[in-house]
Amino acid sequence: MVFRRLLGFMLGCLGLADSPTQPSVAERTTETESTDSSEVSTASPRIRLSDGRHLAYRERGVPKNKSNYRVIVVHGFGSSKDMHFLVPQDVMDELGIYLLLFDRAGYGDSDPNPKRSLKSEASDIQELADQLILGSKFFVIGVSVGSYPTWSCLKRIPQRQVKSHFKLIQLFAFLHSSDAYTNKLKDRALFDSHRRDFIAAFGKWDFDPLCLSNPFPDNESLVHIWQGCEDKVVPVQIQRFVSEKLPWIHYHEVPDGGHLLVYDSAVCEAILRSLVLGEDPPFYRPNVDNQICT
């Protein structure tokens, strides 16, 4: 089960497509509504989920009504909708990308979910897309721990998939060592919320990603893995193993990339172009025989 656990720390993106279901009430709220959080930003718009919780979100890129592609970014452990995803604005303008970042349950301005699970994480993404009316096609990028909801989407809603991408980053990149973050964890509610996130990521899953069959047998959609060759925590051999076990995945290696690929604007651009345009940049094609990654 070691490989299954490591998969939980992939950085990935899933493309989901469907005719969005209209919510009964598409409620968007701000800090003026009741919340248990003492740090809710008045600038954060929020939606109300079907179970009464709220999710806060942030929009980047081109306006939604002028976009060609809608992309949701799912942050990792200890992060938020304000994370740095270094895709240049001019690239988003060129491609017509609307980028939607949101606070997962219990993070930032979003309410906690005492019943957090793989299923609930995927459900939150679905509701967010539906309530914001992202249209017939949308994509999801999952960062670090934020990738386990991505795997859950791949398992539970393959009928909505357009394309899928995964990148592996450092196993402990999300464990902040700053005193400020450590002090935040002294708050019991925040600690419990993060603990539930950890349990969902590392606990017993109701499926094994390595046993998944190709959800897109007619090649109507794609799945990609991106691996940084300089990642010193999770060896490149693991991702090669995963791509061999799941041969329907399109595997890419970044020769000079480490564990923080989202902080490389060139890599972020390549991932987005691969995601929405289907590009296959030669520079990131693995060459196992020549041992580019050592």
VOSEFI-219447 format. One record per atom (N, C-alpha, C, CB): x, y, z. Coordinates in steps of 0.05 Angstrom, whole numbers, plus 32768, in hexadecimal, padded with zeros to 4 digits. Glycine has a CB too. Example, Ala and Ser with C-alpha at 12.3 -4.5 7.8 and 13.67 -1.06 7.14 Angstrom:
81087F8E809C;80F67FA6809C;81087FBE809C;80E27FA780B5;81017FD3808E;81117FEB808F;81028001809D;811A7FF48072;
This chain:
80107FE88000;800080008000;801180198000;7FED80008018;802C80178000;803D802E8000;803880407FE8;805B80268001;803580347FD1;803180437FB9;801680527FB9;803380327FA0;800280457FC4;7FE880527FC6;7FEA806B7FD7;7FD3803F7FD2;7FF980697FEE;7FFB80807FFF;800B80977FF1;800A80788019;802080907FE3;803080A47FD5;801F80B27FC0;804880987FC9;800D80A47FB4;7FFC80B07F9F;7FEC80C77FAB;7FEA809B7F93;7FE780C57FC5;7FD880DA7FD2;7FE680F57FD3;7FD180D27FEE;800080F57FCB;800F810E7FCB;801781167FB0;8027810B7FDD;8009810C7F9C;800D81167F81;800081317F7D;800381017F6C;800C81407F6D;7FFF81587F64;7FF181517F4A;801381707F60;7FD881557F48;7FCA814B7F30;7FB5815E7F27;7FBE81317F35;7FAC815A7F0F;7F9581697F05;7F8381577EF5;7F9E81807EF4;7F6A81597EFB;7F5581497EEE;7F43815C7EDE;7F4581397F02;7F3D81547EC6;7F2A81637EB7;7F0F81557EB9;7F3281667E99;7EFA81647EBF;7EE081587EC3;7ECD81657EAF;7ED6815C7EE0;7EBC81567EA3;7EA981607E90;7E8E81557E94;7EB2815B7E73;7E7A81677E92;7E5E815E7E95;7E4D81777E91;7E5881507EB0;7E3381737E8E;7E2181897E8F;7E1C818F7EAC;7E0681847E7F;7E2481A57EB7;7E2381AA7ED4;7E0681AA7EDE;7E3081C47EDB;7E03819E7EF6;7DE9819E7F03;7DE481B87F10;7DE781877F17;7DCE81C47F0C;7DC781DD7F18;7DBF81D97F35;7DB181EC7F09;7DCC81E77F48;7DC581E47F64;7DA981F17F69;7DDA81F17F76;7D9D81E77F7E;7D8381F37F85;7D8682107F8D;7D7681E37F9C;7D9B82167F9C;7DA182317FA3;7DBF82367FA1;7D9782387FC0;7DC882467F8E;7DE5824B7F8B;7DEC82627F9D;7DEC82517F6D;7DF0825C7FB6;7DF582717FCA;7E1382777FCB;7DEA82697FE5;7E1A82907FCA;7E3582997FCE;7E3582AB7FE6;7E4082A77FB4;7E4782A57FF9;7E4682B48012;7E6182C08017;7E3E82A28029;7E6282D3802A;7E7A82DF8033;7E7C82DD8051;7E7C82FC802A;7E8F82EB805C;7E9482EA8079;7E7D82F38089;7EAD82FA807F;7E6A8301807D;7E53830B808D;7E4282F48097;7E43831E807D;7E4382DD808A;7E3382C68093;7E4082B880AA;7E2D82B3807C;7E3182A980B9;7E3C829C80D1;7E51828880C9;7E25828E80E0;7E66828780D9;7E7D827480D5;7E8C827180EF;7E90827F80BF;7E99825980F1;7EA982548109;7EC5825F8106;7EA98237810F;7ECD826780EE;7EE8827080EA;7EEB828D80F3;7EF0826D80CC;7F0182928100;7F0782AD8109;7F1882BC80F5;7F1582AD8124;7F2082AF80DE;7F3182BB80CB;7F2482BD80AF;7F4B82AC80C9;7F0A82BE80AE;7EFD82BF8094;7F0182DA8087;7EDE82B98097;7F0982DA806E;7F0E82F28060;7EF582FD8054;7F2382EE804A;7EF183178057;7ED98324804C;7EDA8324802E;7ED583408057;7EF183208022;7EF583218005;7EF083067FF8;7F10832B7FFE;7EEB82F18008;7EE882D67FFD;7ECB82CF7FF8;7EF482C28010;7EC482CC7FDE;7EA982C27FD8;7EA782A57FE0;7EA282C67FBA;7E8F829C7FE7;7E8C82807FEF;7E7282757FE3;7E8C827D800E;7E72825A7FE0;7E59824D7FD9;7E4F823C7FF1;7E5D823B7FC0;7E3682377FF1;7E2A82258006;7E25820A7FF9;7E1082318012;7E3281F58006;7E2F81DA7FFC;7E1481CE8005;7E4681C88005;7E0D81B77FFA;7DF381AB8000;7DF181A3801D;7DEF81937FEF;7E08819E802B;7E0781968047;7E0981AE805A;7E1E8183804D;7E0981C7804F;7E0981DF805F;7E2481EC8062;7DFD81D98079;7E3981DD805C;7E5481E9805E;7E5981FE8048;7E6981D3805D;7E6E820E804C;7E7582228039;7E91821C802E;7E73823E8045;7E9582228015;7EB082218009;7EB6823C7FFE;7EB1820B7FF2;7ECE82468005;7ED782607FFB;7EE8825B7FE2;7EE782708010;7EE8826F7FD0;7EF7826B7FB7;7F0382867FAE;7EE582607FA1;7F1682837F9B;7F24829A7F90;7F2782957F72;7F40829F7F9D;7F2382AA7F62;7F2482A87F45;7F3C82B67F39;7F0A82B37F38;7F4982A97F25;7F6082B47F17;7F5C82B07EF9;7F7B82A77F21;7F6F82BA7EEA;7F6E82B67ECD;7F5B82C97EBF;7F67829A7EC7;7F4E82BF7EAA;7F3B82D07E9B;7F2082CD7EA8;7F3B82C77E7D;7F0E82E07EA2;7EF382DD7EAD;7EE682C37EA3;7EE282F57EA4;7ED682B87EB5;7EC9829E7EAF;7EB9829F7E95;7EB882957EC6;7EAA82B47E91;7E9882B57E7A;7EA782BA7E60;7E8482CB7E7E;7EC282BF7E62;7ED282C37E4A;7EE782AD7E47;7EE082DE7E4B;7EE582997E58;7EFA82847E58;7EF5826E7E44;7EFD82787E74;7F0A82617E3C;7F0982487E2C;7F09822F7E3D;7F1F82477E17;7F1782317E54;7F1A821B7E66;7F1782247E82;7F36820D7E62;7F0A82147E93;7F0682197EAF;7F1682057EBF;7EE882197EB8;7F29820E7ED0;7F3B81FC7EDF;7F3882017EFD;7F5882017ED6;7F3381EC7F0C;7F3181EE7F29;7F4C81E47F35;7F1981DD7F34;7F5781F37F48;7F6F81EB7F56;7F6881E37F72;7F8482037F56;7F7181CA7F7A;7F6C81BF7F94;7F8681C07FA4;7F6181A27F92;7F8781D07FB9;7FA081D47FC7;7FA781BC7FDA;7F9F81ED7FD8;7FBF81BD7FE4;7FC881A77FF6;7FC681AD8013;7FE581A17FEF;7FD5819E8023;7FD381A08040;7FDF81BB804A;7FE28189804D;7FD081C8805C;7FD981E18068;7FD981F88054;7FF481DD8073;7FCD81F5803D;7FCD820B8029;7FB182168027;7FD68200800E;7FAC82248011;7F928231800E;7F8E823A7FF1;7F8F824A8021;7F7882477FED;7F7282527FD2;7F8682677FCA;7F56825D7FD1;7F9682717FDD;7FAA82867FD7;7FC5827A7FD0;7FAC82997FEE;7FC682607FCB;7FDF82537FC4;7FEB825F7FAA;7FDC82347FC2;8005825B7FA7;801282647F8F;8012824E7F7A;802F826D7F94;800482537F64;800582417F4D;801082537F36;7FE882357F46;802A824F7F30;803882637F20;8034825F7F02;805582617F26;801C82627EFA;801682637EDD;801482817ED6;7FFC82537ED5;8023828A7EC3;802382A77EBC;800782B07EB2;803782AD7EA7;800082C87EB9;7FE782D37EB0;7FE482D47E92;7FE382F07EBB;7FFB82DA7E84;7FF982DB7E67;7FF382C07E5A;801382E67E5B;7FFB82AA7E68;7FF482907E5E;7FD6828A7E61;8005827A7E6D;7FCC82927E78;7FAF828F7E7D;7F9F82A07E69;7FA782967E9A;7FA982B87E63;7F9C82C97E50;7F9C82BC7E34;7FA982E57E4F;7FB482B17E2D;7FB782A57E12;7FA4828D7E0F;7FD4829C7E0E;7FA3827C7E23;7F9382637E22;7F7682687E29;7F9F824E7E34;7F70827E7E35;7F5582837E3E;7F4D82727E56;7F42827E7E28;7F5F82727E6A;7F5B82617E82;7F4F82717E99;7F7582547E8A;7F3A82677EA4;7F2E82717EBD;7F37825E7ED3;7F0E82737EBB;7F4582697EE7;7F5082587EFC;7F40825D7F16;7F6E825F7F01;7F3682477F21;7F2682497F3A;7F35823A7F50;7F0A823D7F36;7F3D82497F65;7F4A823D7F7C;7F36823E7F93;7F64824C7F84;7F35822A7FA4;7F22822A7FBB;7F2F821F7FD4;7F09821A7FB3;7F2482277FEB;7F2D821C8004;7F1F82018009;7F288230801C;7F2E81EC800B;7F2281D28012;7F1681D4802E;7F3681BB8010;7F0581C18035;7EF781C1804E;7F0B81C48066;7EE781A78052;7F0581D88077;7F1581DD808E;7F2E81EE808A;7F1E81C38099;7F3281F78072;7F498208806B;7F3F82248065;7F5981FC8054;7F508238806B;7F4A82538063;7F2E825C806C;7F4C82568045;7F1E82648059;7F03826F805F;7EED825A805C;7EFD8286804E;7EF482418058;7EDF822C8055;7ED9821E806F;7EE982178040;7EC182158072;7EB98207808A;7EC581EB808B;7E9A8205808C;7ECB81E180A3;7ED581C580A6;7EC081B0809F;7EE081C180C2;7ECA81998099;7EB881828094;7EBF816B80A7;7EBA81798076;7EB0816880BD;7EB5815280D0;7EB3813680C3;7EA2815480E7;7EA6813480AC;7EA2811A809F;7EB481188086;7E8581168098;7ECA81268086;7EDB8127806E;7EE3810B8065;7EF581378073;7EE38106804B;7EEA80EC8040;7EF280F18023;7ED380D88042;7EFC80DC8016;7F0280DE7FFA;7EE980E67FEA;7F0E80C37FEF;7ED380DA7FF2;7EBA80DF7FE3;7EB180FC7FE7;7EA480CC7FED;7EB381067FFF;7EAA81228004;7EBB81367FF6;7EAA81278022;7ED681307FF4;7EE781437FE6;7EDF81457FC8;7F05813A7FE8;7EDA812E7FBC;7ED2812F7FA0;7EB6813D7F9D;7ED081127F94;7EA581387FB0;7E8A81447FB0;7E8C81637FB2;7E7981397FC6;7E9F816D7FC3;7EA281897FC5;7EAA81967FAB;7EB781907FDB;7EBC81887F9D;7EC581937F83;7EAE81937F6F;7EDC81817F78;7E9E817E7F6F;7E87817E7F5D;7E7481947F63;7E7981637F5F;7E6E81987F7C;7E5B81AD7F84;7E6581C97F7D;7E5381AB7FA1;7E7F81CD7F82;7E8B81E67F7C;7E8981ED7F5E;7EA981E77F84;7E8F81D97F4E;7E8D81DD7F31;7E7081E27F28;7E9981C57F22;7E5E81D37F34;7E4281D67F2C;7E3681F17F35;7E3281BF7F38;7E3C81F97F4E;7E3082127F57;7E3C822A7F4A;7E3482147F75;7E5582297F42;7E61823F7F33;7E5D823D7F15;7E7F82417F39;7E4F82287F0D;7E4682247EF2;7E5F82267EDF;7E3182397EE9;7E7182137EE2;7E8982147ED2;7E85820A7EB6;7E9E82037EDF;7E6E81FF7EB0;7E6881F77E95;7E6B81D97E90;7E7882067E82;7E6C81D27E77;7E6C81B67E6F;7E8781A87E73;7E6481B37E53;7E9C81B87E75;7EB781AD7E79;7EC681BD7E8E;7EC781AC7E5F;7ED381AF7EA0;7EE581BD7EB3;7EFB81AA7EBB;7ED681C77ECC;7F1181B57EC4;7F2981A67ECB;7F3081AA7EE9;7F4181AE7EB9;7F3E81987EF5;7F46819A7F11;7F6481947F13;7F3681867F22;7F7281A67F22;7F8E81A27F28;7F90819D7F46;7FA081BA7F1F;7F9981867F4F;7F9C81807F6B;7FB981827F73;7F9181657F72;7FBF81917F88;7FDA81967F91;7FE081877FAB;7FDF81B47F95;7FF581777FAB;7FFE81697FC3;7FE781587FCF;8009817C7FD8;7FE0815C7FE8;7FCA814D7FF4;7FB081537FE5;7FC781558012;7FAE81697FD8;7F97816F7FC8;7F93815C7FB0;7F98818A7FBE;7FA681497FAC;7FA281367F96;7F91811F7F9E;7FBD812C7F8E;7F8D81197FB8;7F7C81027FBF;7F5F81077FB7;7F7E80FB7FDC;7F5581207FB9;7F3A81257FAD;7F3A81207F8F;7F3181417FB3;7F5181257F82;7F5381217F65;7F5181047F5E;7F6E812C7F5A;7F5E80F37F6D;7F5C80D67F69;7F3F80CD7F6E;7F6F80C67F7C;7F3280D97F82;7F1680D37F88;7F0480DA7F71;7F0D80E17FA2;7F0980F17F65;7EFA80F97F4D;7EFE80E57F37;7F0181157F44;7F1680DC7F33;7F1D80C97F1D;7F0E80AF7F22;7F3B80C57F1B;7F0C80A77F3B;7EFE808E7F42;7EE080917F40;7F0680867F5E;7ED580A77F4A;7EB880A97F4E;7EA980B67F37;7EB380B87F67;7EB680C87F29;7EA780D67F14;7EB680D57EF9;7EA280F37F1D;7EBE80BE7EF0;7ECC80BD7ED6;7EBC80C77EBF;7ED580A17ED0;7EA180C77EC2;7E9080D07EAC;7E9380EE7EA8;7E7380C97EB2;7EA080FC7EBC;7EA381197EBA;7EC081207EB2;7E9C81267ED4;7ED1810D7EAD;7EED81127EA8;7EF2811C7E8C;7EFD80FA7EAE;7F0381307E89;7F0D81387E6F;7F2A812F7E6C;7F0B81577E6B;7F3B81387E7F;7F5781307E7F;7F6081307E9C;7F6881437E6E;7F7581217EA1;7F80811F7EBC;7F9E81217EBB;7F7881057ECA;7FAA81307ECE;7FC781337ED0;7FCF81307EED;7FD0814E7EC5;7FE681247EF2;7FF181217F0D;800F81287F0D;7FED81047F17;801781367F21;8034813A7F26;803A81327F42;803C81587F20;805181287F46;805A81207F61;806B81357F6D;806981057F60;8066813D7F86;807681507F93;808181447FAE;8067816A7F99;809181537FBB;809E81497FD3;808981417FE8;80B0815F7FDF;808E812A7FF4;807B811E8007;80758131801E;808681048012;8089813F8028;808481508040;8084816E8039;8099814A8055;808081748020;808181918019;806B81A18027;807D81937FFB;80558194802F;803F81A2803B;804281A68059;802581948035;805781998065;805B819C8082;806A81B58088;80698183808D;805C81CA808D;806981E48092;807881E480AC;805481FB8092;809081F080AC;80A081F180C4;80A0820C80D1;80BC81E980BD;8091821F80C6;8091823A80D1;8083823A80EC;8084824E80BE;808C824C80FD;8080824F8117;806382588115;808F82638129;805D82698101;8042827380FD;802F825D80F7;8041828880E7;8037824A80E6;8025823480DF;8023822180F7;8030822580C7;8039821C8105;8037820B811D;802482168132;805382078129;802582308135;8013823D8149;7FF6823A8140;801B825A814C;7FF1823C8126;7FD58239811D;7FCA821D8124;7FD4823D80FE;7FDC82098123;7FD381EE8129;7FCB81EA8146;7FE881DA8121;7FD281FE8157;7FCA81FC8173;7FAC82008176;7FD982118184;7F9F820C8162;7F82820E8162;7F7681F3815D;7F798222814C;7F6681EA8170;7F5B81CF816F;7F4B81C98156;7F4A81CA8188;7F3A81DC814F;7F2981D88137;7F3981D5811E;7F1581EF8134;7F4E81E6811B;7F5F81E48104;7F6F81CA8104;7F7281FC8103;7F7981C3811B;7F8881AA811E;7F7781928116;7F9381A6813A;7F5E81918120;7F4C817B811A;7F46817980FC;7F33817D812A;7F42819180F0;7F3C819180D4;7F53818680C3;7F3581AD80CB;7F6C818F80CA;7F83818580BC;7F88816780C1;7F9C819580C4;7F82815F80DA;7F85814280E0;7F72813280CF;7F7F813D80FE;7F59813B80CC;7F46812C80BB;7F50812B809E;7F2A813980BD;7F5D81408095;7F688141807A;7F7D812B8077;7F73815C8073;7F8E812A808C;7FA48116808C;7F9880FA808C;7FB6811A80A5;7F8480F5809C;7F7780DB809E;7F6B80D38083;7F6280DA80B4;7F5E80E68076;7F5280E0805C;7F6880D98047;7F4280F78052;7F7E80E78049;7F9480E28035;7FA380C8803B;7FA780F98035;7FA980C38055;7FBA80AC805C;7FAB80948066;7FCD80B58071;7F918098806D;7F8280818077;7F7B806D8062;7F69808C8085;7F69805B806A;7F6180468058;7F4E80518042;7F53802F8067;7F57804F802A;7F4780588013;7F338042800C;7F5880607FFB;7F1D804A7FFF;7F0A80377FF6;7F10802C7FDA;7EEE80437FF7;7F2780347FD0;7F3080297FB6;7F4F802C7FB5;7F2380377F9E;7F5C801D7FA4;7F78801E7FA0;7F7E802A7F85;7F8680017FA2;7F8A80427F84;7F8F804F7F6A;7F9E803D7F56;7F9F80687F6E;7FB0802C7F61;7FC0801B7F4F;7FB080057F43;7FD780107F5E;7F9780017F4C;7F867FED7F40;7F717FF97F2E;7F787FDD7F57;7F7280137F29;7F5F80207F18;7F6380177EFB;7F61803E7F1A;7F4E80117EED;7F50800D7ED0;7F4C80277EC2;7F3A7FF87EC7;7F5480287EA9;7F5180417E9A;7F34804A7E98;7F5D803D7E7D;7F2E80617EA5;7F12806A7EA4;7F0A80757E89;7F0D807F7EB9;7F1E80787E77;7F1980837E5D;7F2380707E47;7F26809F7E5A;7F1680597E44;7F2080457E31;7F1F804E7E14;7F11802C7E34;7F0F80617E0E;7F0D806B7DF3;7F1E80837DEE;7EF080717DEC;7F3080897E01;7F43809F7DFF;7F3580BA7DFD;7F55809B7DE7;7F1C80BB7E07;7F0E80D57E07;7F1980E87E1D;7EF080D07E0C;7F2980DD7E2F;7F3680ED7E44;7F5280E27E49;7F2580EE7E5D;7F6280F07E58;7F7E80E97E5D;7F8580EC7E7A;7F9180F97E4B;7F9980DD7E83;7FA480DF7E9E;7FC280E27E9B;7F9D80C67EB0;7FCE80F57EA9;7FEA80FA7EA7;7FF780FA7EC3;7FF081167E9A;801080F17EC5;802080F47EDD;803881057ED6;802880D87EE9;803E81187EE7;805681297EE5;806881247EFD;804E81477EE2;8082811E7EF8;809581187F0D;80AE81297F0A;809C80FA7F0C;80B681367F20;80CF81457F21;80E681327F26;80CE815B7F36;80FA81337F15;811181207F17;812281267F30;812281227EFE;8121813E7F3A;813281457F51;812381437F6B;813C81627F4E;810C81367F6B;80FE81317F84;810D811D7F94;80E181277F7E;811781267FAB;812881157FBC;811881057FD1;813D81267FCA;80FF810A7FD3;80EF80FD7FE7;80E080E57FDB;80DB81107FF4;80D380EA7FC4;80C580D47FB6;80D480CF7F9C;80A780DC7FB0;80E280B97F9B;80F480B37F84;80E480B07F6A;810380997F89;80F180B77F54;80E580B67F3A;80DD80997F33;80F780C17F25;80EB80867F3F;80E4806A7F3A;80C880637F42;80F880577F48;80BE80707F56;80A2806B7F5F;808E80737F4A;809C807A7F7A;8092808A7F3E;807F80937F29;808280827F10;808480B07F23;809A80797F0B;809D80677EF4;808E804D7EF9;80BB80617EEF;808F80447F12;8080802C7F1A;806280307F16;808680247F37;805880477F20;803C804D7F1D;8033804E7F00;803580687F2B;8044805B7EEF;803C805D7ED3;803D80427EC5;804F80717EC5;804E80307ECF;804F80157EC4;803680057ECD;806880067ECD;802E80097EE6;80167FFC7EF0;7FFD80067EE2;80147FFF7F0E;7FFD801F7EDB;7FE6802C7ECE;7FEF80367EB3;7FDA80437EE0;7FF280257EA0;7FFD802D7E86;7FEC80417E76;800280157E75;7FD380457E7E;7FC380587E71;7FC880757E79;7FA580527E76;7FDB80787E8D;7FE380937E96;7FF9809D7E84;7FEC80927EB3;7FF880B67E7D;800D80C37E6D;802180CF7E81;800280DA7E5A;803A80C57E80;804E80CB7E95;806280E07E8A;805C80B27E9E;806880F47E9B;807B81097E94;8090810C7EAA;806D81247E8E;80A981127EA3;80BE81177EB7;80CA81337EB1;80D481017EB6;80CE81427EC7;80DA815C7EC5;80F881597ECD;80CB81717ED7;810B815A7EBA;812781537EC0;813381637ED7;813781577EA8;812D817D7ED8;8139818E7EED;812481967F02;814581A77EE1;810E81887F03;80F8818E7F16;80FB81807F30;80DE81887F0A;80F4818F7F46;80F581837F60;80D9817C7F6A;810281957F74;80D481817F83;80BA817A7F8F;80A681917F8E;80BE81717FAB;80AF81A97F87;809D81C07F87;809881C97F6A;80A881D77F98;808E81B87F5A;808A81BE7F3D;807781D57F39;808181A67F2F;806481D97F4C;805181EF7F48;805E820A7F4A;803A81EC7F5C;8077820B7F54;808482257F56;8096822A7F3D;809582267F6F;809482197F29;80A2821D7F10;808E82257EFB;80B182027F08;808F823E7EF2;807B82487EE0;807C823A7EC5;807F82667EDB;809482317EBC;809582237EA3;808882087EA4;80B3821F7E9A;808B81FA7EBB;807E81E07EBE;806081E47EC1;808981D27ED8;805781F87ED0;803A81FD7ED2;802E82037EB7;803582157EE5;803C82127EA7;803282187E8C;803081FE7E7C;8044822C7E7E;804581ED7E7D;804481D47E6E;802D81C27E77;805F81C57E72;802881C17E91;801281B17E9C;7FF781BB7E92;801381B17EBA;7FF381D67E93;7FDA81E17E89;7FD681DC7E6C;7FD981FF7E90;7FEB81DF7E5C;7FE981DB7E3F;7FE281BD7E39;800281E37E30;7FEF81AC7E49;7FE9818F7E46;7FCD81897E4E;7FFD817E7E56;7FC481977E63;7FA981927E6E;7F93819B7E5B;7FA681A17E88;7F9581B37E51;7F7F81BE7E41;7F8281BA7E23;7F7B81DB7E47;7F9B81B87E1A;7FA081B67DFD;7FA9819A7DF5;7FB481CA7DF5;7FB281897E08;7FBB816F7E01;7FD8816F7DF7;7FAA81627DED;7FE781847DFC;800381857DF3;801481717E02;800E81A17DF6;802881667DF4;803B81537E00;8057815D7DFC;803781367DF3;8060816F7E0D;807B817C7E0A;809181687E0A;807F81917E1F;80A281667DF5;80B881527DF4;80CB81547E0B;80C781567DDA;80D0816C7E16;80E3816F7E2B;80DC815F7E44;80E6818D7E32;80C2815A7E48;80B9814C7E60;80B2812F7E5B;80A1815A7E6B;80BA81257E44;80B581087E3F;80CB80F87E4D;80B581027E20;80C480E37E5B;80D880D37E69;80EA80C47E56;80CA80BF7E7D;810380C17E5E;811680B17E4F;8124809F7E62;812A80C37E3F;811780897E68;812280777E7D;813C806B7E74;810E80607E82;813F80657E5A;815880587E50;8170806A7E55;815580517E33;816C80847E51;818380977E54;818580A07E71;817F80AE7E42;817380987E82;8174809E7E9F;817780BD7EA3;818C80907EAB;816480CB7E98;816480E87E9C;816180EE7EBA;814E80F67E8C;815080DF7EC7;814C80E27EE4;815E80CE7EF1;812E80DE7EEC;817080D77F02;818280C57F10;817D80C67F2E;81A080CC7F0A;
